[in-house]
Amino acid sequence: MGRGIGSGGLDGSQPPFSGQPATHGVGGPERSASSGVPGVPAVPAVPAFADDDVDAVDAVDASKKLSVKQSRGFGYYASFLRDGFASRGESGALFPFVIISITYLLFTITDGAVRMIVLLHAYNNGFSAMDVAVMFSFYELAGVVTNLAAGLLGARWGIKTTLISGLTVQLVAFGMLFGWQESWTKVESIVYVTVSQTLSGVAKDLTKLGGKTVTKLVTPEGRNSRLFKLVSLITGFKNSLKGAGYFMGAALVSVNYYLSLGVLCGFIVAAYPFAIFGLSNELGRARKENVKFSQLFKNKYNINVLSLSRVFLFGSRDLWFEVPLPFFLRDPASGIGWSRTLTGAFLAIFIIVYGQVQSWTPQLVLRPLRQSPPDKYAAFWWCGSLSVPTAILGGLLLGTGVFGVGSSSAGAITSLTVLLYTFCVLFAVNSAIHSYLIVRYAEGDKVAMQVGVYYASNALGRMMGTLLSGVLYTYVGGTIVDGFGACLFASTAVSLISMTVDWFLREDQRGATLWGPFNRCLCLPVLPECDDAGEAGVADADGNTPKNSDTV
């Protein structure tokens, strides 16, 4: 029998990817199963011959198709690639993942770059941290509204529509930035740039929806370990490229403001063909067409709790990262006084490290600690760890002479780098755990809508952190050292709030306990009365849990 992406075969009698051989041989009847997900290719039955034979047959088929379609346009090549993926069984379902990932990652480079271009150009023109915080806060506010609307539109019209819309809106936003004039008054500039940044916020979250939801759509039910790896991979590489965008934006704006914007437009244009020709219009649509706005707020309990925790999780980072940190690094009064390029490099490396740690969290962090796939208690303890580096650095800023005019730049740079990069690693693990949990809790045909609600909370947390950071950095204390220290202590408090909210998640895996993450790390039994880890719902060596423990 063929094997699909749904909860079983055509008649539900065989679980997906069970490893059972097909019932026909090379010359047998050709049968395939529907994927069960709109827009995801059906996965054909796997004939009972060796992998090498499959490769040989596929190579012949591919060469025939290519010879026929050599003179065709891009759409035919996209169709050829899609057919080629589908002919390889399970990998056919991954074609949308590949296409959306390419588009999403190209977009992400521009998203990181434009932040640095606007921030450093504003700093050079005498704008304060509060001014820039206002510009960026509307970027985040747009994300709140867009995530809600994108989730609804994605469920109604499909991911392809939201992806192309996001690319188009980003081009409009870049076009506006070409019109920013240095001769304008500060108020005129703030209003104009804020509108442009609002459009960029809309574009980012329209595009991000596809990158986040396609992982759920191409993962069979019950394959939580694989889902965790896919989510971490796409999110991690997205953040690494965003970090590359930070550095690229800082380097380009140091050469010429208009040149930097032109390069970003080129990246968006390069992403268009993948979105237009590589995706089905049905991908991500809900099975029921009458999706209503009111349904956005009728989510499962765990989705609502996790969304609230996400508000505070990302607020804890943006209370010091987005605006105060680059201003602090640039200002000689901090004891550092770096150039635009060095400042951009510090932020870029932070984002790249964050992205890479996030990508490898399942394999290099949680699996060695026997916490993969994670449960609510892993989320709880990892979130609490975020408060440690910010509390220490805040104490150094406000209680010692490590920072400020006349201080040793070596001491200031060392303590800032070690503690903030420690936060970076811990935050990456937290983000990977949250990103996995939300797609695990989401319902298959409502995943676009429910992930949209979740990331609206994400944007709300960033907006809260950005605005509050501008106020604290600008108005608390008599120096920027006092202001930056206040931002870090506020971040510590918000991390602890996120940790507290995680406690209220309803854990569905049997055997999960408060001390479970530590017990598994120390190889202690979580449920000593159970001889079989599978009976207790505990992850096996590969990070898989029994299917009956996956119901949420």
C-alpha positions as CSV (number, residue, x, y, z in Angstrom):
1,M,0.0,0.0,0.0
2,G,1.1,3.5,-0.7
3,R,2.1,5.7,2.2
4,G,0.9,9.3,2.7
5,I,1.6,12.2,5.0
6,G,-1.6,11.9,6.9
7,S,-2.2,9.7,9.9
8,G,-2.1,6.5,7.9
9,G,-2.6,4.9,4.5
10,L,-5.6,5.4,2.2
11,D,-7.8,3.4,4.6
12,G,-6.0,4.4,7.8
13,S,-4.8,0.8,8.4
14,Q,-1.1,1.5,8.0
15,P,0.8,4.2,9.8
16,P,2.9,6.6,7.6
17,F,6.4,5.6,6.8
18,S,6.1,2.4,8.8
19,G,8.9,0.8,6.9
20,Q,6.6,-2.1,5.6
21,P,7.4,-3.1,2.0
22,A,5.0,-2.5,-0.8
23,T,2.9,-5.5,-1.8
24,H,3.8,-5.4,-5.4
25,G,7.1,-5.8,-7.3
26,V,8.8,-4.0,-10.1
27,G,6.2,-4.9,-12.6
28,G,3.2,-4.7,-10.2
29,P,0.3,-2.3,-10.3
30,E,1.1,1.3,-9.6
31,R,-0.7,2.7,-6.6
32,S,-0.2,5.8,-4.5
33,A,-1.7,7.5,-1.6
34,S,-2.9,11.1,-1.3
35,S,-0.8,13.2,1.1
36,G,-3.9,14.4,2.9
37,V,-2.6,17.9,2.9
38,P,-3.7,20.4,0.2
39,G,-0.8,21.3,-2.1
40,V,1.6,18.7,-0.9
41,P,2.4,16.1,-3.6
42,A,1.1,12.5,-3.1
43,V,3.7,10.0,-2.1
44,P,3.7,7.0,-4.4
45,A,4.1,3.5,-3.2
46,V,7.6,2.3,-2.8
47,P,8.4,-0.8,-5.0
48,A,10.2,-3.7,-3.4
49,F,13.7,-3.3,-4.9
50,A,17.0,-1.9,-3.7
51,D,17.8,1.8,-3.3
52,D,20.5,1.6,-6.0
53,D,17.9,0.3,-8.5
54,V,15.6,3.1,-7.6
55,D,18.4,5.6,-8.2
56,A,19.1,4.0,-11.6
57,V,15.4,4.1,-12.7
58,D,15.0,7.7,-11.5
59,A,18.1,8.7,-13.4
60,V,16.7,7.3,-16.7
61,D,13.3,8.9,-16.1
62,A,14.9,12.2,-15.2
63,S,17.0,12.3,-18.3
64,K,14.0,11.6,-20.5
65,K,12.0,14.4,-18.9
66,L,14.9,16.8,-19.2
67,S,15.4,16.1,-22.9
68,V,11.7,16.8,-23.6
69,K,11.6,20.0,-21.6
70,Q,15.0,21.6,-22.5
71,S,13.3,24.3,-24.5
72,R,10.6,25.0,-22.0
73,G,10.3,27.9,-19.6
74,F,10.9,28.2,-15.9
75,G,7.5,26.9,-15.0
76,Y,8.2,23.6,-16.8
77,Y,11.5,23.3,-15.0
78,A,9.7,23.8,-11.7
79,S,7.2,21.1,-12.7
80,F,10.1,18.8,-13.7
81,L,11.8,19.3,-10.3
82,R,8.5,18.8,-8.5
83,D,7.9,15.5,-10.4
84,G,11.5,14.4,-9.7
85,F,11.0,14.9,-6.0
86,A,7.7,13.1,-6.0
87,S,9.2,10.1,-7.8
88,R,11.5,9.7,-4.8
89,G,8.8,8.8,-2.3
90,E,8.9,10.7,0.9
91,S,11.2,13.4,-0.5
92,G,8.3,14.5,-2.8
93,A,6.6,15.9,0.2
94,L,9.7,18.0,1.0
95,F,9.6,20.0,-2.3
96,P,7.4,22.8,-0.8
97,F,9.8,22.9,2.1
98,V,12.8,23.4,-0.2
99,I,11.1,26.1,-2.3
100,I,9.7,28.1,0.7
101,S,13.0,27.8,2.5
102,I,14.9,29.3,-0.4
103,T,12.4,32.2,-0.8
104,Y,12.3,32.8,3.0
105,L,16.0,32.8,3.4
106,L,16.6,35.2,0.6
107,F,14.0,37.5,2.1
108,T,15.6,37.2,5.6
109,I,18.9,38.6,4.4
110,T,17.2,41.8,3.4
111,D,15.2,41.9,6.7
112,G,18.4,41.9,8.7
113,A,20.2,44.3,6.4
114,V,17.5,47.0,6.3
115,R,17.4,47.1,10.1
116,M,21.1,48.0,10.3
117,I,20.8,50.4,7.3
118,V,18.0,52.4,9.0
119,L,19.5,52.3,12.5
120,L,23.1,53.4,11.5
121,H,21.9,56.0,9.0
122,A,19.6,57.4,11.7
123,Y,22.5,57.4,14.3
124,N,24.7,59.3,11.9
125,N,22.0,61.9,11.4
126,G,21.7,62.6,15.1
127,F,18.5,60.6,16.0
128,S,18.2,59.3,19.6
129,A,17.6,55.8,20.8
130,M,14.0,56.8,21.6
131,D,13.5,58.1,18.0
132,V,14.8,54.8,16.5
133,A,12.7,52.8,19.0
134,V,9.6,54.5,17.7
135,M,10.5,53.7,14.1
136,F,11.0,50.1,14.9
137,S,8.1,49.7,17.3
138,F,5.6,50.2,14.4
139,Y,7.6,47.6,12.5
140,E,6.7,45.2,15.4
141,L,3.1,46.5,15.7
142,A,2.6,45.7,12.1
143,G,3.8,42.2,12.9
144,V,1.1,41.7,15.5
145,V,-1.7,42.6,13.1
146,T,-0.1,40.9,10.1
147,N,0.5,37.6,11.9
148,L,-3.2,37.5,12.8
149,A,-4.3,38.4,9.3
150,A,-1.7,36.2,7.6
151,G,-2.8,33.2,9.6
152,L,-6.3,33.8,8.4
153,L,-5.4,34.5,4.8
154,G,-3.0,31.6,4.8
155,A,-5.8,29.3,5.9
156,R,-8.1,30.7,3.3
157,W,-5.9,31.4,0.3
158,G,-2.8,29.3,0.9
159,I,0.9,30.0,1.7
160,K,1.8,30.9,-1.9
161,T,-0.4,34.0,-1.8
162,T,1.0,35.3,1.5
163,L,4.6,34.6,0.4
164,I,4.3,36.6,-2.9
165,S,2.4,39.4,-1.1
166,G,5.3,39.6,1.5
167,L,7.9,40.0,-1.2
168,T,5.9,42.7,-3.0
169,V,5.3,44.8,0.2
170,Q,9.0,44.6,1.0
171,L,9.9,46.1,-2.4
172,V,7.5,49.0,-1.7
173,A,9.1,49.6,1.7
174,F,12.6,49.7,0.1
175,G,11.3,52.1,-2.5
176,M,10.1,54.5,0.2
177,L,13.6,54.5,1.9
178,F,15.1,55.8,-1.3
179,G,13.0,59.0,-0.7
180,W,14.4,59.6,2.8
181,Q,16.0,63.1,2.7
182,E,18.5,64.4,5.2
183,S,17.1,67.9,4.8
184,W,13.8,66.9,6.4
185,T,13.0,67.8,10.0
186,K,13.4,65.1,12.6
187,V,9.6,64.7,13.0
188,E,9.1,64.4,9.2
189,S,11.9,61.8,9.0
190,I,10.5,59.8,11.9
191,V,7.0,59.7,10.5
192,Y,8.2,58.8,7.0
193,V,10.7,56.1,8.1
194,T,8.1,54.7,10.5
195,V,5.7,54.1,7.7
196,S,8.4,52.4,5.6
197,Q,9.3,50.2,8.6
198,T,5.7,49.3,9.2
199,L,5.5,48.0,5.6
200,S,8.7,46.0,6.2
201,G,7.1,44.5,9.3
202,V,4.0,43.5,7.3
203,A,6.3,41.9,4.6
204,K,8.4,40.0,7.1
205,D,5.5,38.3,8.8
206,L,3.6,37.5,5.6
207,T,6.8,35.8,4.4
208,K,7.6,34.1,7.7
209,L,4.3,32.4,7.8
210,G,5.2,30.1,5.0
211,G,8.6,29.3,6.4
212,K,7.1,28.3,9.8
213,T,4.0,26.4,8.7
214,V,5.4,24.2,5.9
215,T,7.4,22.2,8.4
216,K,4.2,20.9,9.9
217,L,2.6,20.2,6.5
218,V,5.5,18.0,5.3
219,T,5.9,16.0,8.6
220,P,3.8,12.9,9.2
221,E,1.7,12.7,12.4
222,G,3.6,11.2,15.3
223,R,7.1,12.0,13.9
224,N,7.9,14.6,16.6
225,S,11.7,14.1,16.5
226,R,11.7,14.8,12.7
227,L,9.4,17.8,13.2
228,F,11.7,19.3,15.8
229,K,14.7,18.9,13.5
230,L,12.9,20.6,10.5
231,V,11.6,23.5,12.6
232,S,15.1,24.1,14.2
233,L,16.8,23.8,10.8
234,I,14.7,26.4,9.0
235,T,14.5,28.8,11.9
236,G,18.2,28.5,12.6
237,F,19.4,29.1,9.1
238,K,16.9,31.9,8.8
239,N,18.5,33.6,11.8
240,S,22.0,32.9,10.6
241,L,21.3,34.6,7.3
242,K,19.6,37.5,9.1
243,G,22.9,37.9,10.9
244,A,24.7,37.9,7.6
245,G,22.2,40.6,6.6
246,Y,23.1,42.7,9.6
247,F,26.8,42.7,8.6
248,M,26.0,43.3,5.0
249,G,23.7,46.2,5.8
250,A,26.3,47.8,8.1
251,A,29.1,47.3,5.5
252,L,27.0,48.6,2.6
253,V,25.7,51.7,4.4
254,S,29.3,52.6,5.3
255,V,29.9,52.9,1.5
256,N,26.7,54.4,0.3
257,Y,23.1,54.6,1.6
258,Y,21.4,54.2,-1.8
259,L,23.8,51.5,-3.0
260,S,22.8,49.4,0.1
261,L,19.1,49.7,-0.8
262,G,19.7,48.8,-4.4
263,V,21.4,45.5,-3.4
264,L,18.5,44.6,-1.1
265,C,16.0,45.1,-4.0
266,G,18.1,42.6,-6.0
267,F,17.7,39.9,-3.4
268,I,13.9,40.3,-3.4
269,V,13.7,40.1,-7.2
270,A,15.8,36.9,-7.0
271,A,13.3,35.3,-4.6
272,Y,10.2,35.9,-6.8
273,P,10.6,33.0,-9.3
274,F,10.8,30.4,-6.5
275,A,7.5,31.6,-5.0
276,I,5.7,32.1,-8.2
277,F,6.6,28.9,-10.1
278,G,7.5,26.4,-7.4
279,L,4.4,26.3,-5.2
280,S,0.8,25.0,-5.4
281,N,-2.0,27.5,-4.7
282,E,-3.5,25.0,-2.4
283,L,-0.6,24.6,0.0
284,G,-1.6,25.5,3.6
285,R,-5.3,26.0,2.9
286,A,-7.7,24.8,5.5
287,R,-10.0,22.0,4.5
288,K,-13.0,24.2,5.4
289,E,-13.3,27.3,3.3
290,N,-15.4,29.3,5.8
291,V,-12.5,30.2,8.1
292,K,-13.7,33.2,10.2
293,F,-11.7,35.9,12.0
294,S,-13.3,34.9,15.3
295,Q,-11.6,31.5,15.0
296,L,-8.2,33.2,15.5
297,F,-9.0,33.6,19.2
298,K,-10.5,30.1,19.6
299,N,-7.2,28.1,20.0
300,K,-6.3,25.2,22.2
301,Y,-5.2,26.0,25.7
302,N,-1.5,25.2,25.2
303,I,-1.3,27.5,22.1
304,N,-2.7,30.4,24.1
305,V,-0.3,29.8,27.0
306,L,2.7,29.4,24.8
307,S,1.8,32.5,22.9
308,L,1.7,34.5,26.2
309,S,5.1,33.1,27.2
310,R,6.5,34.1,23.8
311,V,5.5,37.7,24.4
312,F,7.8,37.8,27.4
313,L,10.5,35.6,25.9
314,F,11.2,37.9,23.0
315,G,10.6,41.0,25.1
316,S,13.5,39.9,27.3
317,R,15.9,40.1,24.3
318,D,14.6,43.2,22.6
319,L,14.7,45.1,25.9
320,W,18.4,45.6,25.2
321,F,19.3,44.1,21.8
322,E,17.6,45.9,18.9
323,V,18.2,49.6,19.8
324,P,20.2,50.1,23.1
325,L,23.1,47.7,22.2
326,P,24.1,49.2,18.9
327,F,23.8,52.7,20.4
328,F,25.9,51.6,23.4
329,L,28.6,50.1,21.2
330,R,28.9,53.2,19.0
331,D,29.0,55.7,21.8
332,P,32.5,56.5,23.3
333,A,30.8,57.2,26.6
334,S,30.3,53.4,27.1
335,G,34.0,52.8,27.1
336,I,33.9,51.1,23.7
337,G,33.0,53.5,20.9
338,W,33.2,51.2,17.9
339,S,32.7,52.1,14.2
340,R,29.6,51.2,12.2
341,T,31.3,48.2,10.7
342,L,32.5,46.8,14.0
343,T,29.1,47.4,15.6
344,G,27.3,45.7,12.7
345,A,29.8,42.8,12.9
346,F,29.1,42.3,16.7
347,L,25.3,42.1,16.1
348,A,25.8,39.9,13.0
349,I,27.9,37.4,14.8
350,F,25.3,37.4,17.6
351,I,22.5,36.6,15.2
352,I,24.6,34.0,13.3
353,V,25.6,32.2,16.5
354,Y,22.0,32.3,17.6
355,G,20.8,30.8,14.3
356,Q,23.4,28.0,14.3
357,V,22.8,27.0,17.9
358,Q,19.1,27.0,17.1
359,S,19.7,24.8,14.0
360,W,21.7,22.2,16.0
361,T,19.8,22.3,19.3
362,P,18.1,18.9,18.7
363,Q,21.4,17.1,17.9
364,L,24.1,18.9,19.9
365,V,22.2,20.3,22.9
366,L,19.0,18.5,23.8
367,R,19.7,15.0,22.5
368,P,23.0,14.7,24.4
369,L,21.1,15.9,27.5
370,R,18.3,13.4,26.8
371,Q,15.7,16.1,26.5
372,S,14.7,15.7,22.8
373,P,11.9,16.2,21.9
374,P,11.4,18.7,24.7
375,D,8.4,18.9,27.0
376,K,7.0,21.8,29.1
377,Y,9.5,21.3,31.9
378,A,12.4,21.6,29.5
379,A,10.9,24.9,28.3
380,F,10.4,26.0,32.0
381,W,14.0,25.5,33.1
382,W,15.7,26.7,29.9
383,C,13.7,29.9,30.1
384,G,14.7,30.5,33.7
385,S,18.4,30.2,32.7
386,L,18.1,33.4,30.5
387,S,17.9,35.6,33.6
388,V,21.4,34.7,34.8
389,P,23.7,36.5,32.2
390,T,21.5,39.7,32.0
391,A,21.5,40.0,35.8
392,I,25.3,39.6,36.1
393,L,25.9,42.1,33.3
394,G,23.4,44.6,34.7
395,G,25.2,44.4,38.0
396,L,28.6,45.1,36.4
397,L,27.1,48.1,34.6
398,L,25.5,49.7,37.6
399,G,27.7,48.5,40.5
400,T,31.2,48.6,39.1
401,G,33.5,50.8,37.1
402,V,34.0,48.3,34.2
403,F,32.1,50.5,31.8
404,G,32.1,54.2,31.2
405,V,34.5,57.0,30.3
406,G,38.0,56.2,31.5
407,S,37.4,52.5,31.9
408,S,39.5,49.8,30.3
409,S,38.0,49.0,26.9
410,A,39.4,45.4,27.1
411,G,37.4,44.7,30.3
412,A,34.3,46.3,29.0
413,I,34.4,44.4,25.7
414,T,35.3,41.1,27.3
415,S,32.5,41.1,29.9
416,L,30.0,42.3,27.4
417,T,30.9,39.7,24.8
418,V,31.0,36.7,27.2
419,L,27.8,37.5,29.0
420,L,25.7,38.6,25.9
421,Y,26.9,35.6,23.9
422,T,26.0,33.3,26.8
423,F,22.5,34.8,26.6
424,C,22.6,34.3,22.9
425,V,23.2,30.5,23.2
426,L,20.5,30.1,25.9
427,F,18.0,32.2,24.0
428,A,18.6,30.0,20.9
429,V,17.8,26.9,22.8
430,N,14.7,28.5,24.2
431,S,13.5,29.7,20.8
432,A,14.1,26.2,19.3
433,I,12.0,24.6,22.0
434,H,9.2,27.1,21.6
435,S,9.2,26.9,17.8
436,Y,8.9,23.1,18.1
437,L,6.1,23.1,20.7
438,I,3.9,25.5,18.7
439,V,3.9,23.5,15.6
440,R,3.5,20.3,17.6
441,Y,0.4,21.7,19.4
442,A,-1.1,23.2,16.2
443,E,-3.8,21.3,14.3
444,G,-2.8,20.1,10.8
445,D,-5.4,21.9,8.7
446,K,-5.3,25.0,10.9
447,V,-1.6,25.3,11.3
448,A,-1.2,28.5,9.3
449,M,-3.9,30.2,11.3
450,Q,-2.6,29.0,14.7
451,V,1.1,29.7,14.0
452,G,0.0,33.1,12.8
453,V,-1.6,33.8,16.2
454,Y,1.5,32.6,18.0
455,Y,3.8,34.8,16.0
456,A,1.5,37.8,16.6
457,S,2.4,37.3,20.2
458,N,6.1,37.1,19.2
459,A,5.8,40.5,17.5
460,L,3.9,41.9,20.4
461,G,6.8,41.0,22.7
462,R,9.4,42.6,20.4
463,M,7.3,45.7,20.2
464,M,7.0,45.9,24.0
465,G,10.7,45.3,24.4
466,T,11.7,47.8,21.8
467,L,9.6,50.7,23.1
468,L,10.5,50.1,26.7
469,S,14.2,49.8,25.8
470,G,14.0,53.3,24.2
471,V,12.5,54.8,27.3
472,L,14.9,53.1,29.8
473,Y,18.0,53.8,27.7
474,T,17.2,57.4,27.1
475,Y,15.7,58.5,30.4
476,V,17.0,56.3,33.2
477,G,20.0,57.6,35.1
478,G,22.5,60.3,34.2
479,T,24.6,58.3,31.7
480,I,24.1,55.7,28.9
481,V,25.7,53.1,31.3
482,D,22.9,53.6,33.7
483,G,20.3,53.3,30.9
484,F,21.8,50.1,29.5
485,G,22.0,48.6,32.9
486,A,18.3,49.3,33.5
487,C,17.5,47.6,30.2
488,L,19.3,44.5,31.3
489,F,17.6,44.3,34.7
490,A,14.3,44.7,33.0
491,S,15.2,41.9,30.7
492,T,16.0,39.7,33.7
493,A,12.5,40.3,35.2
494,V,10.7,39.6,31.9
495,S,12.6,36.3,31.4
496,L,11.4,35.1,34.8
497,I,7.8,36.1,33.9
498,S,8.1,33.9,30.7
499,M,9.4,31.1,32.8
500,T,6.4,31.3,35.1
501,V,4.0,31.3,32.2
502,D,5.6,28.1,30.8
503,W,4.7,26.4,34.1
504,F,1.0,26.6,33.1
505,L,1.4,24.5,29.9
506,R,-0.5,21.2,30.1
507,E,2.0,18.5,29.5
508,D,0.6,15.6,27.6
509,Q,3.5,13.2,27.7
510,R,3.3,10.5,30.4
511,G,6.4,10.4,32.5
512,A,7.1,14.2,32.2
513,T,8.0,15.7,35.6
514,L,9.4,18.9,36.9
515,W,12.8,17.3,37.5
516,G,12.6,15.1,34.4
517,P,15.0,17.2,32.3
518,F,17.7,16.9,35.0
519,N,17.0,13.2,35.7
520,R,17.3,12.4,32.0
521,C,20.5,14.4,31.8
522,L,22.0,12.5,34.7
523,C,20.6,9.2,33.2
524,L,18.4,8.7,36.2
525,P,15.0,7.0,35.7
526,V,12.1,9.3,35.2
527,L,9.5,6.7,36.0
528,P,11.3,3.8,37.8
529,E,8.1,1.8,38.0
530,C,8.0,1.5,34.2
531,D,10.3,-1.1,32.6
532,D,9.5,0.1,29.1
533,A,10.3,3.7,28.3
534,G,7.8,3.5,25.5
535,E,5.0,2.8,28.0
536,A,5.8,5.9,29.9
537,G,5.9,8.1,26.8
538,V,9.5,8.9,27.4
539,A,11.7,9.8,24.4
540,D,13.8,7.0,23.1
541,A,17.5,7.3,22.0
542,D,16.5,8.9,18.8
543,G,14.2,11.4,20.4
544,N,11.0,9.8,19.3
545,T,7.9,9.3,21.5
546,P,5.1,6.8,21.1
547,K,2.3,8.1,18.9
548,N,-0.3,7.8,21.6
549,S,1.6,10.4,23.7
550,D,1.5,13.0,20.9
551,T,-2.1,13.9,21.2
552,V,-2.4,17.5,22.3
